[in-house]
Amino acid sequence: MKKMFAIVGVINYLAVVFLNAFTDLGHKIIIQNTVFKVYDGTTQIILSAIVNALMLLPFILAFSPSGYLSDRFAKNIIMKHAALLAVFITLAITFSYYQGWFFTAFALTFLLALQSALYSPAKYGYIKELVGIKYISEGNGAVQAVTTSAILLGIIIYTILFETLLGDVFSTKEDILKTIAPLGWLLVLGSIVEYMLSLKLPNKMTKATRKKFEFLKYIKGFYLKKNLIMLRRKKEVFDSVIALSLFWSISQVVLAIFGEYAKSELGITNTIIVQGVMTFSVIGIVFGSMLSSAFSKYYINIGLSTLSAFGIAVILFIIPFTTNTLLLGVEFILFGLFSGILLVPLNAKIQHLSPDIHLGTVLAGNNFVQTLFMFSFLVLTTIFAYFGMNAKVLFFIIGIVALYLLYLLLKRYFVMAVWTLFESILKIRYRCTYIGLEHIPRDLPILLAGNHVSWIDWFIVQLPLEKRVVFLIDKDIYNNKFLKPIFKLGDLIPISQKASKDSFIETSMKLKNGKIVAIFPEGEISRSSDIAKFYRGYKFIDRSGAMIVPFYIDGVFGSLFARHKGEYKRNFFRKREITLYFGEPISHDIKADELREIVINLKRI
Protein backbone atom coordinates (compact mmCIF):
# COMPACT_ATOMS: atom_id res chain seq x y z
CA MET A 1 0.00 0.00 0.00
CA LYS A 2 2.87 2.41 0.84
CA LYS A 3 4.38 1.85 -2.61
CA MET A 4 1.08 2.78 -4.24
CA PHE A 5 0.94 6.09 -2.34
CA ALA A 6 4.42 6.90 -3.65
CA ILE A 7 3.05 7.03 -7.22
CA VAL A 8 2.84 10.64 -8.43
CA GLY A 9 -0.74 11.91 -8.38
CA VAL A 10 -2.26 9.29 -6.06
CA ILE A 11 -2.59 11.61 -3.03
CA ASN A 12 -4.05 14.43 -5.15
CA TYR A 13 -6.47 12.04 -6.83
CA LEU A 14 -7.74 10.66 -3.52
CA ALA A 15 -8.20 14.21 -2.22
CA VAL A 16 -10.31 15.06 -5.30
CA VAL A 17 -12.40 11.91 -4.77
CA PHE A 18 -12.88 12.85 -1.11
CA LEU A 19 -14.03 16.41 -1.81
CA ASN A 20 -16.37 15.34 -4.61
CA ALA A 21 -18.20 12.89 -2.33
CA PHE A 22 -18.12 15.32 0.62
CA THR A 23 -19.74 18.14 -1.37
CA ASP A 24 -22.34 15.99 -3.14
CA LEU A 25 -23.43 14.46 0.13
CA GLY A 26 -23.49 17.81 1.97
CA HIS A 27 -26.35 19.23 -0.10
CA LYS A 28 -28.21 15.91 0.01
CA ILE A 29 -27.96 15.81 3.83
CA ILE A 30 -29.28 19.37 4.13
CA ILE A 31 -32.33 18.55 1.97
CA GLN A 32 -32.95 15.21 3.73
CA ASN A 33 -32.72 16.79 7.18
CA THR A 34 -35.19 19.48 6.11
CA VAL A 35 -37.62 16.80 4.92
CA PHE A 36 -37.12 14.92 8.20
CA LYS A 37 -37.93 18.04 10.28
CA VAL A 38 -41.05 19.05 8.35
CA TYR A 39 -42.71 15.80 7.23
CA ASP A 40 -43.78 12.51 8.88
CA GLY A 41 -44.76 8.95 7.97
CA THR A 42 -45.59 8.14 4.34
CA THR A 43 -44.80 11.65 3.07
CA GLN A 44 -41.37 11.49 4.65
CA ILE A 45 -40.54 8.14 3.00
CA ILE A 46 -41.81 9.37 -0.38
CA LEU A 47 -39.85 12.65 -0.30
CA SER A 48 -36.70 10.89 0.94
CA ALA A 49 -37.03 8.42 -1.92
CA ILE A 50 -37.47 11.29 -4.41
CA VAL A 51 -34.33 13.05 -3.11
CA ASN A 52 -32.35 9.86 -3.65
CA ALA A 53 -33.97 9.36 -7.06
CA LEU A 54 -32.95 12.86 -8.17
CA MET A 55 -29.36 11.95 -7.28
CA LEU A 56 -29.66 8.84 -9.45
CA LEU A 57 -31.60 9.94 -12.52
CA PRO A 58 -28.62 11.77 -14.13
CA PHE A 59 -26.60 8.53 -14.10
CA ILE A 60 -29.30 6.98 -16.30
CA LEU A 61 -29.56 9.94 -18.68
CA ALA A 62 -25.79 10.52 -18.91
CA PHE A 63 -24.84 6.88 -19.51
CA SER A 64 -23.72 7.24 -23.13
CA PRO A 65 -22.22 10.78 -22.96
CA SER A 66 -20.20 10.05 -19.81
CA GLY A 67 -18.75 6.84 -21.28
CA TYR A 68 -17.88 8.63 -24.53
CA LEU A 69 -16.20 11.52 -22.70
CA SER A 70 -14.15 9.17 -20.52
CA ASP A 71 -12.88 7.18 -23.52
CA ARG A 72 -12.43 10.17 -25.84
CA PHE A 73 -10.57 12.58 -23.53
CA ALA A 74 -7.97 12.28 -20.79
CA LYS A 75 -9.72 11.34 -17.54
CA ASN A 76 -7.93 14.02 -15.51
CA ILE A 77 -9.28 16.66 -17.91
CA ILE A 78 -12.83 15.36 -17.44
CA MET A 79 -12.42 15.55 -13.66
CA LYS A 80 -11.04 19.09 -13.88
CA HIS A 81 -13.99 20.44 -15.91
CA ALA A 82 -16.54 18.60 -13.78
CA ALA A 83 -15.05 20.13 -10.61
CA LEU A 84 -15.29 23.60 -12.19
CA LEU A 85 -18.94 22.96 -13.06
CA ALA A 86 -19.57 21.98 -9.42
CA VAL A 87 -18.36 25.43 -8.30
CA PHE A 88 -21.14 27.17 -10.29
CA ILE A 89 -23.80 24.66 -9.20
CA THR A 90 -22.96 25.05 -5.50
CA LEU A 91 -23.11 28.84 -5.88
CA ALA A 92 -26.65 28.47 -7.28
CA ILE A 93 -27.56 26.13 -4.43
CA THR A 94 -26.25 28.61 -1.84
CA PHE A 95 -28.29 31.41 -3.43
CA SER A 96 -31.45 29.26 -3.25
CA TYR A 97 -30.78 28.61 0.45
CA TYR A 98 -30.63 32.33 1.22
CA GLN A 99 -33.85 32.91 -0.73
CA GLY A 100 -35.63 30.05 1.03
CA TRP A 101 -36.41 28.36 -2.30
CA PHE A 102 -36.82 24.80 -1.09
CA PHE A 103 -38.02 23.28 -4.35
CA THR A 104 -35.32 25.11 -6.33
CA ALA A 105 -32.68 23.68 -4.00
CA PHE A 106 -34.47 20.34 -4.30
CA ALA A 107 -34.25 20.51 -8.10
CA LEU A 108 -30.58 21.59 -8.07
CA THR A 109 -29.85 18.22 -6.48
CA PHE A 110 -30.38 16.89 -10.01
CA LEU A 111 -27.74 19.23 -11.52
CA LEU A 112 -25.19 18.39 -8.83
CA ALA A 113 -25.77 14.70 -9.48
CA LEU A 114 -25.49 15.28 -13.27
CA GLN A 115 -22.03 16.73 -12.72
CA SER A 116 -21.07 13.59 -10.78
CA ALA A 117 -22.59 11.32 -13.42
CA LEU A 118 -20.56 12.92 -16.21
CA TYR A 119 -17.31 12.46 -14.37
CA SER A 120 -17.89 9.16 -12.54
CA PRO A 121 -16.55 6.82 -15.30
CA ALA A 122 -13.44 9.01 -15.61
CA LYS A 123 -12.97 9.03 -11.83
CA TYR A 124 -13.08 5.24 -11.49
CA GLY A 125 -11.34 4.51 -14.80
CA TYR A 126 -8.47 6.72 -13.67
CA ILE A 127 -7.61 4.19 -10.90
CA LYS A 128 -6.37 1.61 -13.40
CA GLU A 129 -4.44 4.23 -15.39
CA LEU A 130 -2.85 5.80 -12.32
CA VAL A 131 -1.78 2.75 -10.25
CA GLY A 132 -1.80 -0.04 -12.85
CA ILE A 133 -2.98 -3.66 -12.60
CA LYS A 134 -0.46 -4.39 -9.84
CA TYR A 135 -2.20 -2.10 -7.35
CA ILE A 136 -5.74 -2.23 -8.74
CA SER A 137 -7.24 -3.89 -5.64
CA GLU A 138 -5.36 -1.55 -3.29
CA GLY A 139 -6.40 1.42 -5.46
CA ASN A 140 -10.06 0.45 -5.31
CA GLY A 141 -9.76 -0.17 -1.58
CA ALA A 142 -8.25 3.28 -1.07
CA VAL A 143 -10.94 4.97 -3.20
CA GLN A 144 -13.69 3.11 -1.35
CA ALA A 145 -12.17 4.03 2.03
CA VAL A 146 -11.70 7.70 1.05
CA THR A 147 -15.21 7.96 -0.42
CA THR A 148 -16.83 6.45 2.65
CA SER A 149 -14.69 8.63 4.93
CA ALA A 150 -16.00 11.64 3.02
CA ILE A 151 -19.54 10.39 3.49
CA LEU A 152 -18.87 9.79 7.19
CA LEU A 153 -17.48 13.27 7.78
CA GLY A 154 -20.13 14.81 5.54
CA ILE A 155 -22.97 13.27 7.54
CA ILE A 156 -21.39 14.26 10.86
CA ILE A 157 -20.30 17.80 9.97
CA TYR A 158 -23.33 18.88 7.96
CA THR A 159 -25.83 17.34 10.40
CA ILE A 160 -24.19 18.90 13.47
CA LEU A 161 -23.94 22.30 11.77
CA PHE A 162 -27.54 21.94 10.55
CA GLU A 163 -28.86 21.28 14.07
CA THR A 164 -26.61 23.97 15.60
CA LEU A 165 -27.74 26.70 13.19
CA LEU A 166 -31.39 25.63 13.22
CA GLY A 167 -32.06 25.23 16.93
CA ASP A 168 -35.69 24.53 17.86
CA VAL A 169 -37.40 27.59 16.39
CA PHE A 170 -38.71 27.01 12.85
CA SER A 171 -42.11 26.66 11.20
CA THR A 172 -41.66 25.94 7.50
CA LYS A 173 -39.11 24.41 5.16
CA GLU A 174 -38.40 27.90 3.80
CA ASP A 175 -37.51 29.11 7.30
CA ILE A 176 -35.15 26.17 7.73
CA LEU A 177 -33.25 26.88 4.51
CA LYS A 178 -32.83 30.58 5.29
CA THR A 179 -31.53 29.74 8.76
CA ILE A 180 -28.94 27.20 7.59
CA ALA A 181 -28.02 29.14 4.41
CA PRO A 182 -24.37 29.80 5.51
CA LEU A 183 -23.74 26.06 5.05
CA GLY A 184 -23.92 26.70 1.32
CA TRP A 185 -20.54 28.44 1.46
CA LEU A 186 -19.00 25.24 2.79
CA LEU A 187 -20.29 23.48 -0.34
CA VAL A 188 -18.76 26.20 -2.52
CA LEU A 189 -15.42 26.03 -0.70
CA GLY A 190 -15.27 22.25 -1.14
CA SER A 191 -15.89 22.59 -4.89
CA ILE A 192 -13.22 25.28 -5.29
CA VAL A 193 -10.56 23.24 -3.46
CA GLU A 194 -11.54 20.16 -5.49
CA TYR A 195 -11.06 22.14 -8.71
CA MET A 196 -7.65 23.46 -7.61
CA LEU A 197 -6.43 19.95 -6.78
CA SER A 198 -7.79 18.50 -10.03
CA LEU A 199 -5.53 20.89 -11.97
CA LYS A 200 -2.50 18.96 -10.66
CA LEU A 201 -3.64 15.47 -11.72
CA PRO A 202 -1.22 13.88 -14.26
CA ASN A 203 -2.43 12.87 -17.71
CA LYS A 204 -2.23 9.06 -17.92
CA MET A 205 -4.05 8.55 -21.20
CA THR A 206 -2.16 6.21 -23.55
CA LYS A 207 -4.86 5.49 -26.10
CA ALA A 208 -8.00 7.42 -27.00
CA THR A 209 -10.95 6.48 -29.16
CA ARG A 210 -11.57 8.63 -32.23
CA LYS A 211 -15.29 7.96 -32.47
CA LYS A 212 -17.67 10.91 -32.65
CA PHE A 213 -20.69 11.50 -30.48
CA GLU A 214 -23.86 12.19 -32.47
CA PHE A 215 -26.71 13.70 -30.49
CA LEU A 216 -29.41 12.28 -32.77
CA LYS A 217 -28.12 8.74 -32.22
CA TYR A 218 -28.10 9.42 -28.48
CA ILE A 219 -31.74 10.57 -28.54
CA LYS A 220 -32.80 7.50 -30.55
CA GLY A 221 -31.07 5.16 -28.08
CA PHE A 222 -28.46 3.89 -30.55
CA TYR A 223 -25.57 4.42 -28.13
CA LEU A 224 -27.54 2.90 -25.26
CA LYS A 225 -28.07 -0.37 -27.16
CA LYS A 226 -24.47 -0.48 -28.41
CA ASN A 227 -22.97 0.22 -24.99
CA LEU A 228 -25.16 -2.34 -23.26
CA ILE A 229 -24.03 -4.95 -25.79
CA MET A 230 -20.42 -4.06 -24.94
CA LEU A 231 -21.18 -4.30 -21.24
CA ARG A 232 -22.57 -7.81 -21.69
CA ARG A 233 -19.67 -8.98 -23.83
CA LYS A 234 -17.90 -10.52 -20.83
CA LYS A 235 -20.34 -12.42 -18.64
CA GLU A 236 -18.22 -12.10 -15.50
CA VAL A 237 -18.16 -8.32 -15.88
CA PHE A 238 -21.92 -8.15 -16.38
CA ASP A 239 -22.58 -10.49 -13.44
CA SER A 240 -20.43 -8.22 -11.24
CA VAL A 241 -22.42 -5.21 -12.42
CA ILE A 242 -25.71 -6.92 -11.52
CA ALA A 243 -24.37 -7.86 -8.07
CA LEU A 244 -23.27 -4.27 -7.41
CA SER A 245 -26.61 -2.98 -8.68
CA LEU A 246 -28.53 -5.16 -6.23
CA PHE A 247 -26.30 -4.09 -3.36
CA TRP A 248 -26.63 -0.36 -4.07
CA SER A 249 -30.39 -0.76 -4.50
CA ILE A 250 -30.58 -2.33 -1.04
CA SER A 251 -28.47 0.52 0.38
CA GLN A 252 -30.64 3.21 -1.21
CA VAL A 253 -33.79 1.72 0.28
CA VAL A 254 -32.15 1.56 3.73
CA LEU A 255 -31.26 5.27 3.45
CA ALA A 256 -34.78 6.14 2.35
CA ILE A 257 -36.66 4.21 5.08
CA PHE A 258 -34.45 4.34 8.17
CA GLY A 259 -35.45 7.91 9.09
CA GLU A 260 -39.14 6.95 9.19
CA TYR A 261 -38.31 3.76 11.12
CA ALA A 262 -36.34 5.73 13.73
CA LYS A 263 -39.08 8.33 14.07
CA SER A 264 -42.13 6.02 14.21
CA GLU A 265 -40.69 2.92 15.94
CA LEU A 266 -38.06 4.48 18.21
CA GLY A 267 -39.46 7.99 18.69
CA ILE A 268 -36.22 9.71 17.59
CA THR A 269 -36.66 13.26 16.24
CA ASN A 270 -33.07 14.54 16.41
CA THR A 271 -31.34 14.35 13.00
CA ILE A 272 -27.92 14.00 14.68
CA ILE A 273 -28.99 10.67 16.21
CA VAL A 274 -30.67 9.40 13.02
CA GLN A 275 -27.78 10.37 10.74
CA GLY A 276 -25.31 9.29 13.42
CA VAL A 277 -26.62 5.72 13.46
CA MET A 278 -26.39 5.52 9.65
CA THR A 279 -22.92 7.05 9.89
CA PHE A 280 -21.74 3.94 11.70
CA SER A 281 -22.24 2.02 8.45
CA VAL A 282 -19.75 4.36 6.80
CA ILE A 283 -17.17 3.59 9.50
CA GLY A 284 -17.75 -0.08 8.75
CA ILE A 285 -17.24 0.47 5.01
CA VAL A 286 -13.85 2.08 5.65
CA PHE A 287 -12.63 -0.92 7.65
CA GLY A 288 -14.30 -3.35 5.25
CA SER A 289 -12.49 -1.77 2.30
CA MET A 290 -9.15 -1.99 4.10
CA LEU A 291 -9.82 -5.61 5.07
CA SER A 292 -10.81 -6.49 1.52
CA SER A 293 -7.60 -4.95 0.17
CA ALA A 294 -5.53 -6.98 2.67
CA PHE A 295 -7.21 -10.21 1.52
CA SER A 296 -6.61 -9.25 -2.15
CA LYS A 297 -2.85 -8.89 -1.75
CA TYR A 298 -2.02 -11.44 -4.46
CA TYR A 299 -5.12 -11.35 -6.67
CA ILE A 300 -8.68 -10.00 -6.71
CA ASN A 301 -10.30 -12.13 -4.02
CA ILE A 302 -13.87 -12.27 -5.33
CA GLY A 303 -14.83 -14.92 -2.75
CA LEU A 304 -14.96 -12.10 -0.19
CA SER A 305 -17.99 -10.60 -1.92
CA THR A 306 -19.93 -13.85 -1.55
CA LEU A 307 -19.23 -14.18 2.17
CA SER A 308 -20.10 -10.54 2.80
CA ALA A 309 -23.46 -10.87 0.99
CA PHE A 310 -24.46 -13.43 3.62
CA GLY A 311 -23.54 -10.97 6.40
CA ILE A 312 -25.56 -8.17 4.77
CA ALA A 313 -28.67 -10.38 4.54
CA VAL A 314 -28.43 -11.38 8.21
CA ILE A 315 -28.10 -7.76 9.39
CA LEU A 316 -31.11 -6.62 7.35
CA PHE A 317 -33.33 -9.23 9.00
CA ILE A 318 -32.07 -8.29 12.49
CA ILE A 319 -32.59 -4.49 12.24
CA PRO A 320 -36.44 -4.53 12.36
CA PHE A 321 -36.30 -6.41 15.67
CA THR A 322 -33.89 -3.91 17.24
CA THR A 323 -35.22 -1.08 19.40
CA ASN A 324 -32.00 -0.13 21.19
CA THR A 325 -30.12 2.74 19.53
CA LEU A 326 -26.70 1.43 20.61
CA LEU A 327 -27.40 -2.01 19.12
CA LEU A 328 -28.60 -0.36 15.93
CA GLY A 329 -25.26 1.43 15.75
CA VAL A 330 -23.40 -1.89 16.05
CA GLU A 331 -25.61 -3.45 13.36
CA PHE A 332 -24.97 -0.54 11.00
CA ILE A 333 -21.21 -0.87 11.58
CA LEU A 334 -21.45 -4.54 10.59
CA PHE A 335 -23.63 -3.65 7.61
CA GLY A 336 -20.96 -1.19 6.48
CA LEU A 337 -18.14 -3.67 7.14
CA PHE A 338 -19.75 -6.32 4.95
CA SER A 339 -20.56 -3.66 2.33
CA GLY A 340 -16.93 -2.53 2.06
CA ILE A 341 -15.75 -6.13 1.77
CA LEU A 342 -18.29 -6.75 -1.01
CA LEU A 343 -17.62 -3.61 -3.05
CA VAL A 344 -13.84 -3.64 -3.52
CA PRO A 345 -13.41 -7.04 -5.28
CA LEU A 346 -16.42 -6.53 -7.57
CA ASN A 347 -15.29 -3.05 -8.68
CA ALA A 348 -11.71 -4.25 -9.16
CA LYS A 349 -12.90 -7.25 -11.20
CA ILE A 350 -14.87 -5.00 -13.58
CA GLN A 351 -11.89 -2.69 -14.12
CA HIS A 352 -9.44 -5.57 -14.51
CA LEU A 353 -11.45 -7.47 -17.12
CA SER A 354 -12.43 -4.41 -19.19
CA PRO A 355 -10.18 -3.37 -22.12
CA ASP A 356 -8.51 0.00 -21.52
CA ILE A 357 -9.85 1.61 -24.69
CA HIS A 358 -13.47 0.84 -23.68
CA LEU A 359 -13.03 1.16 -19.92
CA GLY A 360 -14.93 4.46 -19.72
CA THR A 361 -17.90 3.00 -21.61
CA VAL A 362 -17.93 -0.13 -19.43
CA LEU A 363 -17.81 1.93 -16.23
CA ALA A 364 -20.51 4.26 -17.53
CA GLY A 365 -22.57 1.16 -18.30
CA ASN A 366 -21.89 -0.05 -14.78
CA ASN A 367 -23.21 3.29 -13.45
CA PHE A 368 -26.22 3.10 -15.76
CA VAL A 369 -27.32 -0.39 -14.70
CA GLN A 370 -26.69 0.32 -11.01
CA THR A 371 -28.62 3.56 -11.18
CA LEU A 372 -31.48 1.98 -13.12
CA PHE A 373 -31.76 -0.65 -10.39
CA MET A 374 -31.57 1.91 -7.58
CA PHE A 375 -34.07 4.22 -9.26
CA SER A 376 -36.49 1.32 -9.77
CA PHE A 377 -36.15 0.22 -6.15
CA LEU A 378 -36.81 3.77 -4.94
CA VAL A 379 -39.89 4.02 -7.16
CA LEU A 380 -41.15 0.74 -5.69
CA THR A 381 -40.39 2.04 -2.19
CA THR A 382 -42.43 5.16 -2.94
CA ILE A 383 -45.33 3.06 -4.24
CA PHE A 384 -45.24 0.71 -1.24
CA ALA A 385 -45.12 3.67 1.15
CA TYR A 386 -48.01 5.36 -0.67
CA PHE A 387 -50.16 2.29 -0.05
CA GLY A 388 -49.30 2.29 3.65
CA MET A 389 -46.42 -0.17 3.92
CA ASN A 390 -44.18 0.83 6.84
CA ALA A 391 -40.39 0.76 7.14
CA LYS A 392 -40.37 -2.45 9.18
CA VAL A 393 -41.95 -4.46 6.36
CA LEU A 394 -39.67 -2.83 3.80
CA PHE A 395 -36.63 -4.01 5.78
CA PHE A 396 -37.85 -7.61 5.44
CA ILE A 397 -38.40 -7.16 1.70
CA ILE A 398 -34.87 -5.90 1.05
CA GLY A 399 -33.57 -8.69 3.29
CA ILE A 400 -35.06 -11.13 0.76
CA VAL A 401 -33.36 -9.17 -2.04
CA ALA A 402 -30.06 -9.58 -0.16
CA LEU A 403 -30.63 -13.36 -0.06
CA TYR A 404 -31.08 -13.30 -3.83
CA LEU A 405 -27.78 -11.39 -4.15
CA LEU A 406 -26.14 -14.11 -2.05
CA TYR A 407 -27.61 -16.78 -4.34
CA LEU A 408 -26.22 -15.09 -7.47
CA LEU A 409 -22.72 -14.80 -6.00
CA LEU A 410 -22.71 -18.36 -4.65
CA LYS A 411 -23.79 -19.63 -8.05
CA ARG A 412 -20.65 -18.21 -9.70
CA TYR A 413 -18.10 -18.03 -6.88
CA PHE A 414 -18.95 -20.88 -4.51
CA VAL A 415 -15.48 -22.46 -4.69
CA MET A 416 -13.77 -19.08 -4.24
CA ALA A 417 -16.00 -18.38 -1.24
CA VAL A 418 -15.02 -21.69 0.40
CA TRP A 419 -11.32 -20.95 -0.11
CA THR A 420 -11.79 -17.46 1.29
CA LEU A 421 -13.52 -18.88 4.36
CA PHE A 422 -10.57 -21.22 4.94
CA GLU A 423 -8.17 -18.32 4.42
CA SER A 424 -10.02 -16.23 7.02
CA ILE A 425 -9.75 -19.05 9.57
CA LEU A 426 -6.06 -19.68 8.80
CA LYS A 427 -5.14 -16.01 9.18
CA ILE A 428 -6.32 -16.03 12.78
CA ARG A 429 -3.26 -18.08 13.80
CA TYR A 430 -0.86 -17.91 10.82
CA ARG A 431 0.93 -15.19 8.88
CA CYS A 432 2.16 -16.36 5.48
CA THR A 433 4.96 -14.77 3.45
CA TYR A 434 5.60 -15.76 -0.17
CA ILE A 435 8.95 -15.38 -1.88
CA GLY A 436 9.46 -16.00 -5.60
CA LEU A 437 5.87 -15.69 -6.80
CA GLU A 438 7.24 -14.09 -9.95
CA HIS A 439 8.64 -17.52 -10.91
CA ILE A 440 5.14 -18.88 -11.53
CA PRO A 441 4.21 -18.31 -15.21
CA ARG A 442 0.69 -16.94 -15.63
CA ASP A 443 -0.14 -18.51 -19.00
CA LEU A 444 1.60 -21.90 -18.82
CA PRO A 445 0.69 -25.23 -17.22
CA ILE A 446 2.76 -25.77 -14.07
CA LEU A 447 3.76 -28.78 -12.00
CA LEU A 448 4.50 -27.60 -8.45
CA ALA A 449 6.79 -29.93 -6.48
CA GLY A 450 8.00 -29.44 -2.92
CA ASN A 451 8.31 -30.66 0.66
CA HIS A 452 5.37 -32.01 2.66
CA VAL A 453 5.36 -30.83 6.27
CA SER A 454 1.72 -30.69 7.44
CA TRP A 455 -1.94 -31.40 6.77
CA ILE A 456 -2.46 -27.81 5.59
CA ASP A 457 0.32 -27.65 2.98
CA TRP A 458 -2.29 -27.71 0.22
CA PHE A 459 -3.83 -24.56 1.60
CA ILE A 460 -0.53 -22.75 2.14
CA VAL A 461 0.41 -23.43 -1.49
CA GLN A 462 -2.98 -22.36 -2.85
CA LEU A 463 -3.33 -19.14 -0.85
CA PRO A 464 -1.36 -16.73 -3.12
CA LEU A 465 -2.61 -18.22 -6.41
CA GLU A 466 -5.87 -17.14 -8.04
CA LYS A 467 -5.82 -20.13 -10.37
CA ARG A 468 -7.11 -23.22 -8.56
CA VAL A 469 -4.39 -25.81 -7.91
CA VAL A 470 -5.07 -29.51 -8.50
CA PHE A 471 -3.48 -31.63 -5.75
CA LEU A 472 -2.59 -35.31 -5.70
CA ILE A 473 -3.87 -36.96 -2.51
CA ASP A 474 -3.46 -40.37 -0.90
CA LYS A 475 -6.17 -42.70 -2.22
CA ASP A 476 -7.14 -44.02 1.24
CA ILE A 477 -7.79 -40.49 2.49
CA TYR A 478 -9.59 -39.57 -0.75
CA ASN A 479 -12.02 -42.51 -0.35
CA ASN A 480 -13.20 -41.42 3.10
CA LYS A 481 -17.01 -41.47 2.71
CA PHE A 482 -17.45 -38.16 4.54
CA LEU A 483 -14.67 -36.24 2.78
CA LYS A 484 -14.87 -37.70 -0.74
CA PRO A 485 -17.64 -35.30 -1.96
CA ILE A 486 -15.50 -32.34 -0.84
CA PHE A 487 -12.38 -33.78 -2.51
CA LYS A 488 -14.33 -34.26 -5.75
CA LEU A 489 -15.54 -30.67 -5.60
CA GLY A 490 -11.93 -29.57 -5.07
CA ASP A 491 -10.86 -31.57 -8.17
CA LEU A 492 -8.26 -33.61 -6.24
CA ILE A 493 -6.57 -36.63 -7.84
CA PRO A 494 -6.28 -39.83 -5.74
CA ILE A 495 -2.98 -41.70 -5.90
CA SER A 496 -1.42 -44.77 -4.25
CA GLN A 497 1.91 -46.58 -4.59
CA LYS A 498 0.17 -49.68 -5.96
CA ALA A 499 -2.08 -47.95 -8.48
CA SER A 500 -0.58 -44.72 -9.75
CA LYS A 501 -0.79 -45.15 -13.53
CA ASP A 502 -4.34 -43.74 -13.82
CA SER A 503 -3.40 -40.88 -11.49
CA PHE A 504 -0.45 -39.89 -13.68
CA ILE A 505 -2.62 -40.08 -16.81
CA GLU A 506 -5.21 -37.78 -15.20
CA THR A 507 -2.46 -35.42 -14.01
CA SER A 508 -1.05 -35.29 -17.56
CA MET A 509 -4.50 -34.36 -18.88
CA LYS A 510 -4.83 -31.57 -16.31
CA LEU A 511 -1.48 -30.11 -17.40
CA LYS A 512 -2.46 -30.33 -21.08
CA ASN A 513 -5.56 -28.29 -20.19
CA GLY A 514 -3.38 -25.55 -18.72
CA LYS A 515 -3.94 -26.38 -15.04
CA ILE A 516 -1.58 -25.98 -12.10
CA VAL A 517 -0.91 -29.37 -10.47
CA ALA A 518 0.89 -29.78 -7.13
CA ILE A 519 2.66 -32.94 -5.95
CA PHE A 520 4.62 -33.85 -2.82
CA PRO A 521 7.39 -36.22 -4.02
CA GLU A 522 8.12 -37.36 -0.43
CA GLY A 523 4.87 -39.31 -0.56
CA GLU A 524 3.88 -38.52 3.05
CA ILE A 525 4.03 -35.81 5.70
CA SER A 526 7.55 -35.46 7.07
CA ARG A 527 8.20 -36.91 10.53
CA SER A 528 11.43 -34.94 11.02
CA SER A 529 12.89 -31.58 10.11
CA ASP A 530 14.78 -33.16 7.22
CA ILE A 531 13.29 -33.56 3.76
CA ALA A 532 12.83 -37.26 3.04
CA LYS A 533 13.71 -39.05 -0.17
CA PHE A 534 11.87 -37.85 -3.28
CA TYR A 535 10.11 -40.57 -5.25
CA ARG A 536 10.47 -40.41 -9.02
CA GLY A 537 6.80 -41.05 -9.83
CA TYR A 538 6.39 -37.50 -11.16
CA LYS A 539 8.69 -38.46 -14.06
CA PHE A 540 5.87 -40.61 -15.45
CA ILE A 541 3.70 -37.52 -15.84
CA ASP A 542 3.53 -36.23 -19.41
CA ARG A 543 4.33 -32.57 -18.89
CA SER A 544 4.72 -31.48 -22.50
CA GLY A 545 4.82 -27.68 -22.42
CA ALA A 546 4.61 -27.62 -18.61
CA MET A 547 7.26 -26.28 -16.24
CA ILE A 548 8.28 -27.73 -12.88
CA VAL A 549 8.28 -25.03 -10.20
CA PRO A 550 9.95 -26.22 -6.95
CA PHE A 551 8.78 -24.89 -3.58
CA TYR A 552 9.84 -25.10 0.05
CA ILE A 553 7.50 -24.59 3.02
CA ASP A 554 9.18 -23.30 6.17
CA GLY A 555 7.78 -22.55 9.63
CA VAL A 556 5.07 -25.21 10.04
CA PHE A 557 7.00 -27.71 12.19
CA GLY A 558 5.66 -27.78 15.74
CA SER A 559 2.16 -26.69 14.71
CA LEU A 560 -1.03 -28.57 15.45
CA PHE A 561 -1.15 -29.79 11.83
CA ALA A 562 2.45 -31.05 11.59
CA ARG A 563 3.66 -34.53 12.55
CA HIS A 564 7.08 -33.28 13.58
CA LYS A 565 6.73 -31.16 16.72
CA GLY A 566 10.43 -30.51 17.40
CA GLU A 567 11.24 -28.13 20.24
CA TYR A 568 8.83 -25.44 19.14
CA LYS A 569 7.15 -23.60 22.02
CA ARG A 570 3.73 -22.27 21.17
CA ASN A 571 2.79 -18.71 22.10
CA PHE A 572 -0.98 -18.41 22.02
CA PHE A 573 -0.93 -14.62 21.59
CA ARG A 574 1.46 -14.68 18.67
CA LYS A 575 0.81 -15.69 15.09
CA ARG A 576 2.97 -18.41 13.57
CA GLU A 577 5.20 -17.12 10.75
CA ILE A 578 5.18 -19.34 7.64
CA THR A 579 7.35 -18.69 4.59
CA LEU A 580 6.87 -20.37 1.23
CA TYR A 581 9.72 -20.14 -1.27
CA PHE A 582 9.13 -20.69 -5.00
CA GLY A 583 12.14 -21.51 -7.15
CA GLU A 584 12.85 -20.75 -10.80
CA PRO A 585 10.90 -22.86 -13.34
CA ILE A 586 12.58 -26.05 -14.60
CA SER A 587 11.78 -26.91 -18.21
CA HIS A 588 14.13 -29.89 -18.65
CA ASP A 589 13.94 -33.41 -17.23
CA ILE A 590 15.40 -33.67 -13.76
CA LYS A 591 16.21 -36.56 -11.46
CA ALA A 592 14.38 -36.95 -8.14
CA ASP A 593 17.48 -36.43 -5.98
CA GLU A 594 18.43 -33.33 -8.00
CA LEU A 595 14.95 -31.89 -7.52
CA ARG A 596 15.18 -32.64 -3.80
CA GLU A 597 18.48 -30.74 -3.58
CA ILE A 598 16.96 -27.72 -5.33
CA VAL A 599 14.02 -27.70 -2.88
CA ILE A 600 16.40 -27.92 0.11
CA ASN A 601 18.45 -24.99 -1.19
CA LEU A 602 15.39 -22.76 -1.66
CA LYS A 603 15.40 -21.82 2.02
CA ARG A 604 18.79 -20.19 1.50
CA ILE A 605 17.44 -17.71 -1.05
Disulfide bonds with the S-S distance in Angstrom:
none
